[in-house]
Amino acid sequence: MSTAPLELPADLLPADGRFGCGPSKVRPEAVQRLAEVADELLGTSHRQPRVRAEVQRLQEGLATLFGLPEGYEVLVTLGGATAFWESAAFALVDQRARHYAFGEFSGKFAAATAAAPWLEDPDVVTAEPGTRPTASPAPGCDVQAFTHNETSTGVMQHPERVDDALVLVDATSGAGGLPVDIRATDVYYFSLQKGFAAEGGLTVALLSPKAVDRIGAISASGRYIPTFLDLATALDNSRKHQTYNTPSVSTVFLAAEQVDWMLATFGDLDAVVAAQRAKADRLYGWAEARSWAAPFVTEPDARSLVVATIDLDDAVPGEQVTAVLRANGILDTEPYRKLGRNQLRVGMFPAVEAADLEAYTACVDHIVERLPG
Ligand SMILES: *Cc1c(COP(=O)(O)O)cnc(C)c1O
C-alpha cells in the first residue's frame, strides 16, 4: 500500500536542504556572483589574464587560509582526487607506499598503488570502518598515505610525520573544515566540491619543497608517465596560473569565492574549525540524546567535524526517514551505500549553516515520532 509521503511543516524546514557529503551545498551567493561576472569569464580563454587571475585568487586565498609555510606551493590541476591518486602512483611514489585504509576512499588509493606494476605492493594498515589506524614508521616505504577525513564512515585521521617518507594526505572532504599543520604534510590534496563548495573535476595540492623535489627526481628518472597525470607538467602550468588542458572556470571561481568567504566570515582556518566543532557537537549531542540514535564512531576524538554518521535503531528504518526528507527537499543524507548500515550521513561542510543542521534534526525528530508502528 503506498501513501503520500509525510509533509513536513514549513516552519520546521531548513532554509537550504542540501546536506550531501560530496558534493557539498554550493552557496547561492557564490552562484549569484558567478552570474554577475559570467560575461567576462565563462567562455573566455583560460590562457588570458582574466581567467588566470581567478586561478591566482584561488591559489593565494588557499595559501592564506592554510598559513602556507615558506617554500610550499599551491598546485592547481585537473581530474579531482581520483585522478590525483593515479598521478601520485606515477609521480610521487618512488617504490613503495604505506597506506592507512579504513573505508572506501582510503582503500581506493591503496588499490591504485597496488595495481601499478612499476611499484612494489603497498604496505597497507587497515582498521575497521568507524575506527582509524595508528600511524607507525614504515621501513622501505617512501610515501605515507593518510586520509584526513574518511568520507564513507565519518572518521578523521590526523596526519603526522613518523618517518622520513613523504606525507601524502587525501584531504578531499577534510580540507577547510578540519585542523591541520601543513608543516606535518608534504602533499595535502583535495578536490573542490566538498569543503570548498564548488564543483568536481579540479584538484589542489599543497606541495612541500621535498614533494617538489620528488616530482622532479621521478620525472628525470625516465619512468613513463602519461602527460595528463604528470605532476611536473601540472606544476609548470600551475606556476603560471594555468592548467595543462582546459579547466572548469566556474569551479575555479566558485572555490575562490568560498575561500574568500571563509576568510571574510571567520578570519582564519582556526575560526572555521571552531565553527565546525560547534556544529558537530550539536549534531552528535542530538543523536546521543535520542534513545533510537547514536554516533556510529564510538571514539569521540575520531568523530568527523565535517561528515556525521548517525546509527539508527532497527525500529527506525533509515530509508523511510531519508525518503520523507527527500520528498520534502532535504537531500542526500543516505548512508554510504557499501557501508550497509541503518544510518544517516550528514554533510556539515563549512557552507552548511548551523541553523539548517538544527532544522535537520528537528525534521528527523518529527518524522520518527510519526513512523508507523
Ligand atoms: C569525494 C572523495 C574523493 C573522490 O573525489 P573525486 O573528486 O570524486 O575524485 C576522494 N577522497 C575522499 C576522502 C573523498 O571524500
Ligand as a Chemical Component Dictionary entry (heavy atoms), coordinates in Angstrom:
data_LIG
# 
_chem_comp.id                   LIG 
_chem_comp.type                 NON-POLYMER 
_chem_comp.pdbx_formal_charge   0 
_chem_comp.three_letter_code    LIG 
# 
loop_
_chem_comp_atom.comp_id 
_chem_comp_atom.atom_id 
_chem_comp_atom.alt_atom_id 
_chem_comp_atom.type_symbol 
_chem_comp_atom.charge 
_chem_comp_atom.model_Cartn_x 
_chem_comp_atom.model_Cartn_y 
_chem_comp_atom.model_Cartn_z 
_chem_comp_atom.pdbx_ordinal 
LIG C1 C1 C 0 34.983 12.553 -2.523 1  
LIG C2 C2 C 0 36.296 11.978 -2.129 2  
LIG C3 C3 C 0 37.207 11.510 -3.084 3  
LIG C4 C4 C 0 36.879 11.481 -4.554 4  
LIG O1 O1 O 0 36.906 12.766 -5.081 5  
LIG P1 P1 P 0 36.683 12.978 -6.660 6  
LIG O2 O2 O 0 36.853 14.437 -6.826 7  
LIG O3 O3 O 0 35.298 12.497 -6.959 8  
LIG O4 O4 O 0 37.715 12.175 -7.354 9  
LIG C5 C5 C 0 38.427 11.056 -2.652 10 
LIG N1 N1 N 0 38.745 11.044 -1.351 11 
LIG C6 C6 C 0 37.906 11.474 -0.402 12 
LIG C7 C7 C 0 38.318 11.442 1.030  13 
LIG C8 C8 C 0 36.646 11.956 -0.757 14 
LIG O5 O5 O 0 35.798 12.396 0.187  15 
# 
loop_
_chem_comp_bond.comp_id 
_chem_comp_bond.atom_id_1 
_chem_comp_bond.atom_id_2 
_chem_comp_bond.value_order 
_chem_comp_bond.pdbx_ordinal 
LIG C1 C2 SING 1  
LIG C2 C3 SING 2  
LIG C2 C8 DOUB 3  
LIG C3 C4 SING 4  
LIG C3 C5 DOUB 5  
LIG C4 O1 SING 6  
LIG O1 P1 SING 7  
LIG P1 O2 DOUB 8  
LIG P1 O3 SING 9  
LIG P1 O4 SING 10 
LIG C5 N1 SING 11 
LIG N1 C6 DOUB 12 
LIG C6 C7 SING 13 
LIG C6 C8 SING 14 
LIG C8 O5 SING 15 
# 
